[in-house]
Amino acid sequence: MLGYALRRLLLALPLLLGITFVSFTVIHLAPGEPAEIQTGDLSIQSDAQARQLLREMYDLDKPLHVQYGKWLARLGRLDFGKSFSPDGRPVLQKIGERLPVTLLLNIIEMLIIVALAVPIGVLSATRQYSLFDKVTTVFVFVGFATPDFWLALLLMILFGVQLGWLPISGLRSLNWEYLSFWRQQWDFLGHLALPILVATFGGLAGFSRYMRQSMLEVVRQDYIQSARAKGLAEPIVIGKHALRNALLPIVTILGLSLPGLIGGSVIVESIFAIPGMGQLMVQAVFERDYPVIMGNLVIVSTLTLVANLVADVTYSFVDPRIRVGARRGRR
């Protein structure tokens, strides 16, 4: 298993290199440059002079392959460069400030989704065509069909404007510094309530449907029927024999969801004005902040490749048949 993981990591390096090259090229081919955006309000003569100075400072006057080579050399030293925004701060510093908020938001969201989706999917599969299964099916269709931004606006109007129960933007109230410790924690949780609810709604619908379909396929297998024929109790058949094998697709989806923990939820963070990675990415795209965009893309791409490897390795712990197959292959 260790040799397999090492081979996958080595093969991932040229793939990551190709991803960064394509991303770097596409970003620079997009219309507009940071120099044009930052000098848009100046006079024509001053605009041209300032634009040329900015292009030289950002190395935008050099050929694309030279820019990519310099960026790649910095990346080899784990240096993502400095932002093109007026503050000129290092990219890693800006990402480090936004990362904890995004991680907290997405980890809570993922824990809620998994904790609810697995039992909902199992109950729907074991009680197929029951009232519970029909209700959850309707919920799934509604969850898939409801856009996040539309649901967010409805919840903001209902709970934030009309009822006044929950805040609708940011992570802290204006008087946060003057609140007691426990009031500060309650205020922070109140700001997270609506974003987590919106982000969880669609994800819960999808995960529960995947779990239901996977469980339906497993309970129809011959070894499940044999376990029932032996007289085993139904909770043991479902919980011990069926559930482990039914979790394989969920493991894959959870592995592929790992980059989202870092990349952030762009729509949710933008609507609720949450200073996370998603909002940072949107701002960087509008400002043509190439170093910040590439920094985000490298992190997300790396996590995607690692997530695929983690999912494959996790299979062997969830399904013993994979470990047996691996040992036979070595023989």
Number of C-alpha atoms within 10 A of each C-alpha: 10 8 8 10 14 12 10 15 14 10 11 16 13 11 14 15 13 12 15 19 15 10 16 21 13 10 16 14 11 9 7 12 18 22 24 18 13 18 17 13 10 12 10 11 9 12 17 16 13 17 21 16 14 19 17 13 12 17 14 17 14 11 9 14 12 13 16 15 12 12 17 17 13 13 14 10 8 10 15 22 19 19 22 23 18 7 8 10 13 17 21 19 13 15 18 13 13 20 20 15 17 23 18 14 21 24 16 13 21 20 12 16 21 18 11 15 23 23 14 21 24 24 19 26 22 16 13 14 12 12 11 13 19 14 12 18 17 11 18 21 14 14 19 15 10 13 13 20 15 11 17 21 15 13 19 23 14 14 15 17 14 10 10 12 12 19 21 24 19 17 19 18 15 8 8 15 10 9 12 10 11 9 12 17 14 12 18 17 14 18 21 23 14 23 27 18 15 21 22 20 20 21 20 25 24 16 22 27 24 20 26 24 16 22 25 19 13 21 20 11 11 10 14 16 12 12 16 15 9 9 9 11 10 12 10 13 19 20 11 11 16 23 20 16 20 25 20 20 17 20 17 17 16 19 22 19 18 21 19 21 20 25 25 24 20 17 19 21 23 19 18 22 15 25 18 27 28 24 23 23 22 16 16 21 14 11 18 24 20 22 21 26 21 21 21 23 18 19 13 19 18 17 22 19 21 20 20 19 19 19 19 17 17 15 19 17 12 17 15 12 12 15 16 11 11 12 10 9 8 6 5
